[in-house]
Amino acid sequence: MKIAIFQMDITFGSPEENVKKVKSWIEKMEPADVIILPELWTTGYDLPNLKNMNDHFNQTVAVLKDLAIKHNIHFIGGSVAKSEDGHIYNTMPVIDHKGSLIHEYSKLHLFKLMDEHLHLKEGNDDPAFKLGPIHFAGFICYDIRFPEWIRKSVLNGAKAVVVPAEWPAPRIDHWITLLKARAIENQVYVIACNRVGRDHANEFGGHSLIIDPWGKVIAEGSDREEIIYGEIDPEEVEEIRKRIPIFDDRRADFY
């Protein structure tokens, strides 16, 4: 399966501009099976104004559905603000190449240093989904600092972990180290899409990554806008797990 990561700069609080950019990038990209978008890619961290976007999630999903059908491509649609039951969630939509919304995941761990807890509600969704032949699990940004949350999905069958993010540049070394660790300790692919650019308060670091289950970097972005490509193969997961059978050697009676 060929992955295309859209490492974008996000225009703050301007869904129209950000959707326009995604559409233009699709027209010039190489052939791929799946497009990965960043966290909150339509709005950036314009958190106080998300409450005024009542149907924003459905409108964005409708755009991605049309693009999926037109280009015969799957979308792991980063994340988008979703209004539901009086709350705003940071929600990842997954749309298959037939234009069906097959999965949603709302961010479990809210990052208080960027005031997420003041504007967003934490989710309680299962991260797991299947896209084509591959079992994925999708997490959002800060979630990667909680390895037990990712391990749960891997134990339930995930072969690839996807992480859309808006990860700040000053901690980009944490981003790279944590993602490699999640790949190695779980023997899974890690596919991580970070934004670039800056908003009024933060500079974002890019360095989107595709990492294989051995911890080897297949592809890495810079700190500039670009599309990053890489191939993943679920059979490689099984091969590496045979070489070092950590899941056979787990002492689940202790932890």
N, C-alpha and C positions, 0 to 999 in steps of 0.2 A: 504494500500500500504506500503510495507516494503522498507525502505531507507537504503542504505549503503554509508557512507561518507568515501572517501579515504583521510585521513589526512596524506599527504606525506611530506617527505623532498624532495626537488627538486634539481637535479643536474644542476648546473648553465650552461646554454648554451649547453646542451647535450640532444637533443630530443630522440636520440636512447636509452640512459640510462633510461630516464623517461618513455618512452613507454614500455621498457622491464620490469620496475618495476610494471606498471599498469597490464600488462599481467600476471605477477607472482602473484600479489595480487588477481586477479580474480580467479585463479586456487585454492586458499586456502580460499576464503571467504565463509561465510554462504549464503544460498539462499536469494535472495532479488529481488525486482522488478525494482529498480532504483539505479544506481551508480552516485554519485556526485563527481566531481573532483575539485581541487583548481584552482585558477586564474593562468594563464600563466604556466600551469603545465608542459609543454614540454620544456620550456626554462628558467623559472625564469625571473628575471628582467635584462636580458641581452639585454637591450633596443637598444644600438647602433648597434647591429648585426642583429636585426630583419629585417632590410631593405634588407638583403642578402638572406632572406628565402622566395623567391617569391611564391612558391607553397606549403608552409608549412601548411597552413590551410587545403587545399584540401587533402594533404597527411595524415594529422592527422585525419581528418574526415573519410577518407577511412579506416584507422585502426580501428576507433571506430565503423564504420558500420559493419566491419567483426566480431568484438568482440560481438556486439549486436546480430547479427544473430547466431553466434556460441553458445552464452550463453543464448539466449532468454531473454535479459535484456535491459531496457532503459538506455540511458546515458544522463545526463545533464553534458556536457563535460567541466566543469570549464570554462576556457577561453583559447584561442589560438590566436597568432598573425596572422592577416589576411591582406594580401597586396591587395589593390584595388584602382584603379584610382590614382596611385601615392602616396597613403597614407597607413599607417599601422594602423589597428584598433585592439583593444583588444576585441575579439569576443567570445561569448558563443555559441557553437553549441549544439543543442538538437537532439538526434537520438533515434528513437523508436526501439522496439525490433525486428522489421522487417528490420532494416537497412536503414530506410529512414531519411534523414535530414529534420526535420519538423519545425525547428525554428532557427533563429540566433538573437542574441542581442549584439550590440557593446556598450561598456561602455560609458555612457553619461557624467559622471563627472570625469575629469582627475585630478590626484593627483600631484600637482606641486612640493610638497616636495620630491617626488621620481622621478622628471624630466619626468613624463609621457608626459607633454605638449610639450616637446622638440622632442619627437620621435613618438608620437601617435596622431591620429585624433579622436576627440570625435564622437560617433555615434549619430543617431537620430531614433533608432528603437523602435517599440512597444515592451515592455518587456513581453507581455502576450502570453501564449501558453497552449495547452491542451495536457496532457500526460495520456493515459488511461482515467479514469473517472474524473480526477482532473484538475481544472483550476489553472495553476501556473502563476507566474510572476518571471522573472529572472533578478537579478541585480548583479553588480560586485563591491565588496569591498567598496570603498569610496562612492558609491551611497547611502549607508545606512545612511549617515549623512544628507540626503535630504528627510525628511519624506513626503513632498508633492509629490515627484516623485513616491514613493511607494503607497501612498494613492490613486493616480490616477488609478493605476492598480486594487486596491482593489475595488474601486467604479465601475470598469468595470467588476468585477466578480471573481477576483483571490481569491482562498481559501488557497493557500500556496505560500510563497515567498522563493526563493532559492538565496543564496548568496555565490558564490565562491570568495575567497580572498587570498591575501598575506598581512595579517595584522601584523604589527610589535609588538613584545613582550612588549615594554615599554608602549603601549597603549591598552593592552589586556583588561583592565577594561572598557575602552570605548567600545570596541567590544561587550563584554557581555551585558553591559547596553543598548547600542543602539539596539541590536538585541531583547532583551526582550521588550523594549519600542515599537519597530515596531510590535511585535506580539500582545501586549496588546492593543495598540491604534487602530489597524486594525482588531483585533479579527481573526487573521489568523495564520496558522502554519508558522514558520520561520525555514528554513533548511540551515545552514551555514557551509561551508567547508573552513577552513583555513589551510594553510600549516604550517609545522614546519621546524626547522633547521635554517641555516643562509647562506647568500651570502657574498660578499666582503664588503658590507656596512650595512647590516641589520640582526637582529635576529628576527625570526617570532614565534608567540606565540601559535599556535594551538588552543585548546579549541573550536573545532568545536562543533556546537550545533544543536539540534532539540528541538524546543520550541513549546508548544501547544498554541491554541488561547486564553488561560487563562493566559499565561505567565509562565506556569510551564515547567521546563526543563525536557524533556523526556530522553535525552541522551546528555552527554558532554564528549568531548575528553580531554586528558591530554596535556602536551607539548611535547609528543613523537609521533613517527609514530604509527598509528593504524587505524583500520577500526571501525567506530562508526555506530551502527544500531539503528533504531527506526521505529515505525509504525505511519502512519498518516491516519486520517479518516475524509473525508469532512463533514460527518454528525455532527461531533463534532463542526465544525465551526458554523453550523446553530443553534445547541443547545445553544452554548454560546451567540450567537447574540440574541437569544430569552430572555436569562436571563438578559442581559443588552443591550437594543436596541439602541446603540449609533447611528446607521445609520438612524434610524427613527427620532432621536432627533437632527440630524445635522441641522444647520441654514444656508443652502446653499445660501440663499439670502444675507447673510452677508459676506461669505467667499468662 
